[in-house]
Amino acid sequence: MSDKPEASRDDALVRPLGAAITAPEVRIWFVRQVLPLEAVLKQFLQHNWHNKADVDDLLQEVYVRVCDSARTKIPEPAKPFVFTVARNLLIDRVRRERIIPIEAVSDLDALEVEKDEPGPERSVIARDELRRLQTALDRLPPRWHEAIVLKQVDGLSRREIAQRM
């Protein structure tokens, strides 16, 4: 036994706002409140995770997340908090597994991703818009036509257009 008195709920009430919780306090809380949940937590993880070989790793990761969180504020009651952490961990793992690394697919056609090429209807619409734009530009006075081309096509500033003209 140690010389230090064990932390109690009353100690948490006296603690100044924003004060860190000591490692021994977290350890005591963890042993008393979280470790007794291990059998039920392990059963929960086995029931909700497809690969049973990962359950022990998941359990340890839940413990790490719970302890990290308890360093700022010890959650009361512990059981709902621990199971929420476990549920969120499983969700994170599922999300991570759904991401397909680009190296895993040698043929991009296997991904069945829509290509960036426009369809035939978009090509026809674009050609029609270009024809109308060219007709409108041809109707402008020559200096206006030149200024618009310098601005929109060549990307010159107003000052550069003025200098050229």
mmCIF file of the C-alpha atoms, coordinates in Angstrom:
data_MODEL
# 
_entry.id   MODEL 
# 
loop_
_atom_site.group_PDB 
_atom_site.id 
_atom_site.type_symbol 
_atom_site.label_atom_id 
_atom_site.label_alt_id 
_atom_site.label_comp_id 
_atom_site.label_asym_id 
_atom_site.label_entity_id 
_atom_site.label_seq_id 
_atom_site.pdbx_PDB_ins_code 
_atom_site.Cartn_x 
_atom_site.Cartn_y 
_atom_site.Cartn_z 
_atom_site.occupancy 
_atom_site.B_iso_or_equiv 
_atom_site.pdbx_formal_charge 
_atom_site.auth_seq_id 
_atom_site.auth_comp_id 
_atom_site.auth_asym_id 
_atom_site.auth_atom_id 
_atom_site.pdbx_PDB_model_num 
ATOM 1   C CA . MET A 1 1   ? 0.000   0.000   0.000   1.00 0.00 ? 1   MET A CA 1 
ATOM 2   C CA . SER A 1 2   ? 1.124   3.528   -0.673  1.00 0.00 ? 2   SER A CA 1 
ATOM 3   C CA . ASP A 1 3   ? 1.324   6.416   1.762   1.00 0.00 ? 3   ASP A CA 1 
ATOM 4   C CA . LYS A 1 4   ? -0.950  8.569   -0.398  1.00 0.00 ? 4   LYS A CA 1 
ATOM 5   C CA . PRO A 1 5   ? -4.640  8.531   0.329   1.00 0.00 ? 5   PRO A CA 1 
ATOM 6   C CA . GLU A 1 6   ? -6.787  7.149   -2.479  1.00 0.00 ? 6   GLU A CA 1 
ATOM 7   C CA . ALA A 1 7   ? -8.691  9.628   -4.618  1.00 0.00 ? 7   ALA A CA 1 
ATOM 8   C CA . SER A 1 8   ? -12.380 9.891   -3.980  1.00 0.00 ? 8   SER A CA 1 
ATOM 9   C CA . ARG A 1 9   ? -15.273 11.650  -5.631  1.00 0.00 ? 9   ARG A CA 1 
ATOM 10  C CA . ASP A 1 10  ? -15.006 14.395  -3.010  1.00 0.00 ? 10  ASP A CA 1 
ATOM 11  C CA . ASP A 1 11  ? -11.457 15.161  -4.195  1.00 0.00 ? 11  ASP A CA 1 
ATOM 12  C CA . ALA A 1 12  ? -12.773 15.833  -7.696  1.00 0.00 ? 12  ALA A CA 1 
ATOM 13  C CA . LEU A 1 13  ? -15.177 18.427  -6.307  1.00 0.00 ? 13  LEU A CA 1 
ATOM 14  C CA . VAL A 1 14  ? -12.375 20.302  -4.522  1.00 0.00 ? 14  VAL A CA 1 
ATOM 15  C CA . ARG A 1 15  ? -10.033 20.250  -7.541  1.00 0.00 ? 15  ARG A CA 1 
ATOM 16  C CA . PRO A 1 16  ? -9.560  23.688  -9.150  1.00 0.00 ? 16  PRO A CA 1 
ATOM 17  C CA . LEU A 1 17  ? -11.237 24.108  -12.504 1.00 0.00 ? 17  LEU A CA 1 
ATOM 18  C CA . GLY A 1 18  ? -8.920  22.994  -15.326 1.00 0.00 ? 18  GLY A CA 1 
ATOM 19  C CA . ALA A 1 19  ? -6.479  21.225  -13.012 1.00 0.00 ? 19  ALA A CA 1 
ATOM 20  C CA . ALA A 1 20  ? -5.007  18.048  -14.451 1.00 0.00 ? 20  ALA A CA 1 
ATOM 21  C CA . ILE A 1 21  ? -5.852  14.722  -12.928 1.00 0.00 ? 21  ILE A CA 1 
ATOM 22  C CA . THR A 1 22  ? -2.817  12.860  -11.651 1.00 0.00 ? 22  THR A CA 1 
ATOM 23  C CA . ALA A 1 23  ? -1.722  9.526   -13.092 1.00 0.00 ? 23  ALA A CA 1 
ATOM 24  C CA . PRO A 1 24  ? -2.327  7.697   -9.781  1.00 0.00 ? 24  PRO A CA 1 
ATOM 25  C CA . GLU A 1 25  ? -5.904  9.022   -9.685  1.00 0.00 ? 25  GLU A CA 1 
ATOM 26  C CA . VAL A 1 26  ? -6.520  7.807   -13.230 1.00 0.00 ? 26  VAL A CA 1 
ATOM 27  C CA . ARG A 1 27  ? -4.940  4.448   -12.391 1.00 0.00 ? 27  ARG A CA 1 
ATOM 28  C CA . ILE A 1 28  ? -7.138  3.997   -9.307  1.00 0.00 ? 28  ILE A CA 1 
ATOM 29  C CA . TRP A 1 29  ? -10.273 4.948   -11.258 1.00 0.00 ? 29  TRP A CA 1 
ATOM 30  C CA . PHE A 1 30  ? -9.288  2.633   -14.114 1.00 0.00 ? 30  PHE A CA 1 
ATOM 31  C CA . VAL A 1 31  ? -8.726  -0.365  -11.846 1.00 0.00 ? 31  VAL A CA 1 
ATOM 32  C CA . ARG A 1 32  ? -11.930 0.199   -9.894  1.00 0.00 ? 32  ARG A CA 1 
ATOM 33  C CA . GLN A 1 33  ? -14.310 1.265   -12.656 1.00 0.00 ? 33  GLN A CA 1 
ATOM 34  C CA . VAL A 1 34  ? -13.018 0.084   -16.065 1.00 0.00 ? 34  VAL A CA 1 
ATOM 35  C CA . LEU A 1 35  ? -11.210 -3.215  -15.517 1.00 0.00 ? 35  LEU A CA 1 
ATOM 36  C CA . PRO A 1 36  ? -14.283 -4.919  -14.007 1.00 0.00 ? 36  PRO A CA 1 
ATOM 37  C CA . LEU A 1 37  ? -16.007 -4.270  -17.368 1.00 0.00 ? 37  LEU A CA 1 
ATOM 38  C CA . GLU A 1 38  ? -13.387 -6.233  -19.320 1.00 0.00 ? 38  GLU A CA 1 
ATOM 39  C CA . ALA A 1 39  ? -15.379 -9.445  -19.815 1.00 0.00 ? 39  ALA A CA 1 
ATOM 40  C CA . VAL A 1 40  ? -18.505 -7.619  -20.981 1.00 0.00 ? 40  VAL A CA 1 
ATOM 41  C CA . LEU A 1 41  ? -16.452 -5.244  -23.133 1.00 0.00 ? 41  LEU A CA 1 
ATOM 42  C CA . LYS A 1 42  ? -14.585 -8.128  -24.758 1.00 0.00 ? 42  LYS A CA 1 
ATOM 43  C CA . GLN A 1 43  ? -17.892 -9.856  -25.486 1.00 0.00 ? 43  GLN A CA 1 
ATOM 44  C CA . PHE A 1 44  ? -19.223 -6.626  -27.019 1.00 0.00 ? 44  PHE A CA 1 
ATOM 45  C CA . LEU A 1 45  ? -16.159 -6.323  -29.259 1.00 0.00 ? 45  LEU A CA 1 
ATOM 46  C CA . GLN A 1 46  ? -16.344 -9.981  -30.345 1.00 0.00 ? 46  GLN A CA 1 
ATOM 47  C CA . HIS A 1 47  ? -20.018 -9.616  -31.181 1.00 0.00 ? 47  HIS A CA 1 
ATOM 48  C CA . ASN A 1 48  ? -19.563 -6.401  -33.179 1.00 0.00 ? 48  ASN A CA 1 
ATOM 49  C CA . TRP A 1 49  ? -16.244 -6.962  -34.970 1.00 0.00 ? 49  TRP A CA 1 
ATOM 50  C CA . HIS A 1 50  ? -15.828 -9.304  -37.924 1.00 0.00 ? 50  HIS A CA 1 
ATOM 51  C CA . ASN A 1 51  ? -12.252 -10.429 -37.222 1.00 0.00 ? 51  ASN A CA 1 
ATOM 52  C CA . LYS A 1 52  ? -12.055 -12.147 -33.836 1.00 0.00 ? 52  LYS A CA 1 
ATOM 53  C CA . ALA A 1 53  ? -8.234  -12.039 -33.928 1.00 0.00 ? 53  ALA A CA 1 
ATOM 54  C CA . ASP A 1 54  ? -8.374  -8.239  -33.581 1.00 0.00 ? 54  ASP A CA 1 
ATOM 55  C CA . VAL A 1 55  ? -10.441 -8.224  -30.378 1.00 0.00 ? 55  VAL A CA 1 
ATOM 56  C CA . ASP A 1 56  ? -7.495  -8.059  -27.953 1.00 0.00 ? 56  ASP A CA 1 
ATOM 57  C CA . ASP A 1 57  ? -5.932  -5.200  -29.926 1.00 0.00 ? 57  ASP A CA 1 
ATOM 58  C CA . LEU A 1 58  ? -9.271  -3.378  -29.983 1.00 0.00 ? 58  LEU A CA 1 
ATOM 59  C CA . LEU A 1 59  ? -9.631  -3.873  -26.233 1.00 0.00 ? 59  LEU A CA 1 
ATOM 60  C CA . GLN A 1 60  ? -6.210  -2.334  -25.619 1.00 0.00 ? 60  GLN A CA 1 
ATOM 61  C CA . GLU A 1 61  ? -7.004  0.592   -27.908 1.00 0.00 ? 61  GLU A CA 1 
ATOM 62  C CA . VAL A 1 62  ? -10.252 1.213   -26.004 1.00 0.00 ? 62  VAL A CA 1 
ATOM 63  C CA . TYR A 1 63  ? -8.249  1.246   -22.771 1.00 0.00 ? 63  TYR A CA 1 
ATOM 64  C CA . VAL A 1 64  ? -5.761  3.749   -24.218 1.00 0.00 ? 64  VAL A CA 1 
ATOM 65  C CA . ARG A 1 65  ? -8.521  6.078   -25.410 1.00 0.00 ? 65  ARG A CA 1 
ATOM 66  C CA . VAL A 1 66  ? -10.363 5.837   -22.085 1.00 0.00 ? 66  VAL A CA 1 
ATOM 67  C CA . CYS A 1 67  ? -7.206  6.619   -20.086 1.00 0.00 ? 67  CYS A CA 1 
ATOM 68  C CA . ASP A 1 68  ? -6.267  9.509   -22.367 1.00 0.00 ? 68  ASP A CA 1 
ATOM 69  C CA . SER A 1 69  ? -9.701  11.005  -21.883 1.00 0.00 ? 69  SER A CA 1 
ATOM 70  C CA . ALA A 1 70  ? -9.672  10.425  -18.128 1.00 0.00 ? 70  ALA A CA 1 
ATOM 71  C CA . ARG A 1 71  ? -6.538  12.577  -17.785 1.00 0.00 ? 71  ARG A CA 1 
ATOM 72  C CA . THR A 1 72  ? -8.667  15.674  -18.314 1.00 0.00 ? 72  THR A CA 1 
ATOM 73  C CA . LYS A 1 73  ? -11.864 14.552  -16.580 1.00 0.00 ? 73  LYS A CA 1 
ATOM 74  C CA . ILE A 1 74  ? -12.788 11.228  -15.073 1.00 0.00 ? 74  ILE A CA 1 
ATOM 75  C CA . PRO A 1 75  ? -16.113 10.220  -16.605 1.00 0.00 ? 75  PRO A CA 1 
ATOM 76  C CA . GLU A 1 76  ? -18.877 9.191   -14.240 1.00 0.00 ? 76  GLU A CA 1 
ATOM 77  C CA . PRO A 1 77  ? -20.483 6.733   -14.734 1.00 0.00 ? 77  PRO A CA 1 
ATOM 78  C CA . ALA A 1 78  ? -17.704 4.780   -16.414 1.00 0.00 ? 78  ALA A CA 1 
ATOM 79  C CA . LYS A 1 79  ? -19.658 1.991   -18.136 1.00 0.00 ? 79  LYS A CA 1 
ATOM 80  C CA . PRO A 1 80  ? -21.585 4.066   -20.720 1.00 0.00 ? 80  PRO A CA 1 
ATOM 81  C CA . PHE A 1 81  ? -18.437 6.050   -21.463 1.00 0.00 ? 81  PHE A CA 1 
ATOM 82  C CA . VAL A 1 82  ? -16.307 2.953   -22.036 1.00 0.00 ? 82  VAL A CA 1 
ATOM 83  C CA . PHE A 1 83  ? -18.878 1.393   -24.347 1.00 0.00 ? 83  PHE A CA 1 
ATOM 84  C CA . THR A 1 84  ? -19.270 4.645   -26.285 1.00 0.00 ? 84  THR A CA 1 
ATOM 85  C CA . VAL A 1 85  ? -15.493 4.734   -26.778 1.00 0.00 ? 85  VAL A CA 1 
ATOM 86  C CA . ALA A 1 86  ? -15.575 1.096   -27.956 1.00 0.00 ? 86  ALA A CA 1 
ATOM 87  C CA . ARG A 1 87  ? -18.427 1.820   -30.377 1.00 0.00 ? 87  ARG A CA 1 
ATOM 88  C CA . ASN A 1 88  ? -16.624 4.871   -31.796 1.00 0.00 ? 88  ASN A CA 1 
ATOM 89  C CA . LEU A 1 89  ? -13.433 2.850   -32.194 1.00 0.00 ? 89  LEU A CA 1 
ATOM 90  C CA . LEU A 1 90  ? -15.300 0.204   -34.200 1.00 0.00 ? 90  LEU A CA 1 
ATOM 91  C CA . ILE A 1 91  ? -16.844 2.910   -36.386 1.00 0.00 ? 91  ILE A CA 1 
ATOM 92  C CA . ASP A 1 92  ? -13.397 4.441   -37.006 1.00 0.00 ? 92  ASP A CA 1 
ATOM 93  C CA . ARG A 1 93  ? -11.996 1.034   -37.963 1.00 0.00 ? 93  ARG A CA 1 
ATOM 94  C CA . VAL A 1 94  ? -14.850 0.355   -40.404 1.00 0.00 ? 94  VAL A CA 1 
ATOM 95  C CA . ARG A 1 95  ? -14.330 3.750   -42.035 1.00 0.00 ? 95  ARG A CA 1 
ATOM 96  C CA . ARG A 1 96  ? -10.606 3.119   -42.334 1.00 0.00 ? 96  ARG A CA 1 
ATOM 97  C CA . GLU A 1 97  ? -11.184 -0.297  -43.934 1.00 0.00 ? 97  GLU A CA 1 
ATOM 98  C CA . ARG A 1 98  ? -13.519 1.156   -46.554 1.00 0.00 ? 98  ARG A CA 1 
ATOM 99  C CA . ILE A 1 99  ? -10.749 3.365   -47.921 1.00 0.00 ? 99  ILE A CA 1 
ATOM 100 C CA . ILE A 1 100 ? -9.035  1.580   -50.786 1.00 0.00 ? 100 ILE A CA 1 
ATOM 101 C CA . PRO A 1 101 ? -5.374  2.526   -51.127 1.00 0.00 ? 101 PRO A CA 1 
ATOM 102 C CA . ILE A 1 102 ? -4.462  3.404   -54.711 1.00 0.00 ? 102 ILE A CA 1 
ATOM 103 C CA . GLU A 1 103 ? -1.592  0.884   -54.621 1.00 0.00 ? 103 GLU A CA 1 
ATOM 104 C CA . ALA A 1 104 ? -4.075  -1.912  -53.934 1.00 0.00 ? 104 ALA A CA 1 
ATOM 105 C CA . VAL A 1 105 ? -5.709  -1.501  -57.330 1.00 0.00 ? 105 VAL A CA 1 
ATOM 106 C CA . SER A 1 106 ? -3.394  -2.031  -60.260 1.00 0.00 ? 106 SER A CA 1 
ATOM 107 C CA . ASP A 1 107 ? -6.103  -1.372  -62.838 1.00 0.00 ? 107 ASP A CA 1 
ATOM 108 C CA . LEU A 1 108 ? -8.034  1.865   -62.295 1.00 0.00 ? 108 LEU A CA 1 
ATOM 109 C CA . ASP A 1 109 ? -10.931 0.480   -64.347 1.00 0.00 ? 109 ASP A CA 1 
ATOM 110 C CA . ALA A 1 110 ? -11.483 -2.053  -61.548 1.00 0.00 ? 110 ALA A CA 1 
ATOM 111 C CA . LEU A 1 111 ? -12.535 0.816   -59.283 1.00 0.00 ? 111 LEU A CA 1 
ATOM 112 C CA . GLU A 1 112 ? -15.444 1.563   -61.609 1.00 0.00 ? 112 GLU A CA 1 
ATOM 113 C CA . VAL A 1 113 ? -14.977 5.273   -60.971 1.00 0.00 ? 113 VAL A CA 1 
ATOM 114 C CA . GLU A 1 114 ? -16.731 7.616   -63.364 1.00 0.00 ? 114 GLU A CA 1 
ATOM 115 C CA . LYS A 1 115 ? -14.289 9.071   -65.873 1.00 0.00 ? 115 LYS A CA 1 
ATOM 116 C CA . ASP A 1 116 ? -13.736 12.819  -66.125 1.00 0.00 ? 116 ASP A CA 1 
ATOM 117 C CA . GLU A 1 117 ? -14.428 12.847  -69.852 1.00 0.00 ? 117 GLU A CA 1 
ATOM 118 C CA . PRO A 1 118 ? -17.584 14.717  -70.832 1.00 0.00 ? 118 PRO A CA 1 
ATOM 119 C CA . GLY A 1 119 ? -20.377 12.783  -72.468 1.00 0.00 ? 119 GLY A CA 1 
ATOM 120 C CA . PRO A 1 120 ? -21.436 13.422  -76.064 1.00 0.00 ? 120 PRO A CA 1 
ATOM 121 C CA . GLU A 1 121 ? -24.266 15.763  -75.031 1.00 0.00 ? 121 GLU A CA 1 
ATOM 122 C CA . ARG A 1 122 ? -21.870 17.966  -73.054 1.00 0.00 ? 122 ARG A CA 1 
ATOM 123 C CA . SER A 1 123 ? -19.523 18.171  -76.046 1.00 0.00 ? 123 SER A CA 1 
ATOM 124 C CA . VAL A 1 124 ? -22.356 19.314  -78.322 1.00 0.00 ? 124 VAL A CA 1 
ATOM 125 C CA . ILE A 1 125 ? -23.523 21.916  -75.791 1.00 0.00 ? 125 ILE A CA 1 
ATOM 126 C CA . ALA A 1 126 ? -19.962 23.227  -75.351 1.00 0.00 ? 126 ALA A CA 1 
ATOM 127 C CA . ARG A 1 127 ? -19.441 23.551  -79.134 1.00 0.00 ? 127 ARG A CA 1 
ATOM 128 C CA . ASP A 1 128 ? -22.744 25.417  -79.434 1.00 0.00 ? 128 ASP A CA 1 
ATOM 129 C CA . GLU A 1 129 ? -21.740 27.834  -76.651 1.00 0.00 ? 129 GLU A CA 1 
ATOM 130 C CA . LEU A 1 130 ? -18.386 28.470  -78.336 1.00 0.00 ? 130 LEU A CA 1 
ATOM 131 C CA . ARG A 1 131 ? -20.134 29.255  -81.642 1.00 0.00 ? 131 ARG A CA 1 
ATOM 132 C CA . ARG A 1 132 ? -22.444 31.754  -79.917 1.00 0.00 ? 132 ARG A CA 1 
ATOM 133 C CA . LEU A 1 133 ? -19.501 33.358  -78.105 1.00 0.00 ? 133 LEU A CA 1 
ATOM 134 C CA . GLN A 1 134 ? -17.550 33.706  -81.352 1.00 0.00 ? 134 GLN A CA 1 
ATOM 135 C CA . THR A 1 135 ? -20.578 35.314  -83.029 1.00 0.00 ? 135 THR A CA 1 
ATOM 136 C CA . ALA A 1 136 ? -20.940 37.805  -80.154 1.00 0.00 ? 136 ALA A CA 1 
ATOM 137 C CA . LEU A 1 137 ? -17.215 38.656  -80.261 1.00 0.00 ? 137 LEU A CA 1 
ATOM 138 C CA . ASP A 1 138 ? -17.366 39.199  -84.028 1.00 0.00 ? 138 ASP A CA 1 
ATOM 139 C CA . ARG A 1 139 ? -20.147 41.796  -83.532 1.00 0.00 ? 139 ARG A CA 1 
ATOM 140 C CA . LEU A 1 140 ? -17.987 43.920  -81.185 1.00 0.00 ? 140 LEU A CA 1 
ATOM 141 C CA . PRO A 1 141 ? -15.909 46.872  -82.416 1.00 0.00 ? 141 PRO A CA 1 
ATOM 142 C CA . PRO A 1 142 ? -12.308 45.779  -83.147 1.00 0.00 ? 142 PRO A CA 1 
ATOM 143 C CA . ARG A 1 143 ? -10.716 47.497  -80.096 1.00 0.00 ? 143 ARG A CA 1 
ATOM 144 C CA . TRP A 1 144 ? -13.306 46.033  -77.716 1.00 0.00 ? 144 TRP A CA 1 
ATOM 145 C CA . HIS A 1 145 ? -12.787 42.619  -79.287 1.00 0.00 ? 145 HIS A CA 1 
ATOM 146 C CA . GLU A 1 146 ? -9.017  42.923  -78.778 1.00 0.00 ? 146 GLU A CA 1 
ATOM 147 C CA . ALA A 1 147 ? -9.424  44.059  -75.140 1.00 0.00 ? 147 ALA A CA 1 
ATOM 148 C CA . ILE A 1 148 ? -11.727 41.140  -74.271 1.00 0.00 ? 148 ILE A CA 1 
ATOM 149 C CA . VAL A 1 149 ? -9.389  38.606  -75.895 1.00 0.00 ? 149 VAL A CA 1 
ATOM 150 C CA . LEU A 1 150 ? -6.387  40.071  -74.056 1.00 0.00 ? 150 LEU A CA 1 
ATOM 151 C CA . LYS A 1 151 ? -8.259  39.930  -70.734 1.00 0.00 ? 151 LYS A CA 1 
ATOM 152 C CA . GLN A 1 152 ? -10.131 36.632  -71.000 1.00 0.00 ? 152 GLN A CA 1 
ATOM 153 C CA . VAL A 1 153 ? -7.849  34.550  -73.226 1.00 0.00 ? 153 VAL A CA 1 
ATOM 154 C CA . ASP A 1 154 ? -4.389  35.933  -72.473 1.00 0.00 ? 154 ASP A CA 1 
ATOM 155 C CA . GLY A 1 155 ? -5.193  36.757  -68.828 1.00 0.00 ? 155 GLY A CA 1 
ATOM 156 C CA . LEU A 1 156 ? -3.647  40.212  -68.859 1.00 0.00 ? 156 LEU A CA 1 
ATOM 157 C CA . SER A 1 157 ? -4.440  42.848  -66.254 1.00 0.00 ? 157 SER A CA 1 
ATOM 158 C CA . ARG A 1 158 ? -6.187  46.117  -67.171 1.00 0.00 ? 158 ARG A CA 1 
ATOM 159 C CA . ARG A 1 159 ? -2.889  47.974  -66.916 1.00 0.00 ? 159 ARG A CA 1 
ATOM 160 C CA . GLU A 1 160 ? -1.129  45.515  -69.273 1.00 0.00 ? 160 GLU A CA 1 
ATOM 161 C CA . ILE A 1 161 ? -4.023  45.739  -71.757 1.00 0.00 ? 161 ILE A CA 1 
ATOM 162 C CA . ALA A 1 162 ? -3.824  49.563  -71.717 1.00 0.00 ? 162 ALA A CA 1 
ATOM 163 C CA . GLN A 1 163 ? -0.075  49.450  -72.347 1.00 0.00 ? 163 GLN A CA 1 
ATOM 164 C CA . ARG A 1 164 ? -0.484  47.067  -75.302 1.00 0.00 ? 164 ARG A CA 1 
ATOM 165 C CA . MET A 1 165 ? -3.305  49.000  -76.868 1.00 0.00 ? 165 MET A CA 1 
# 
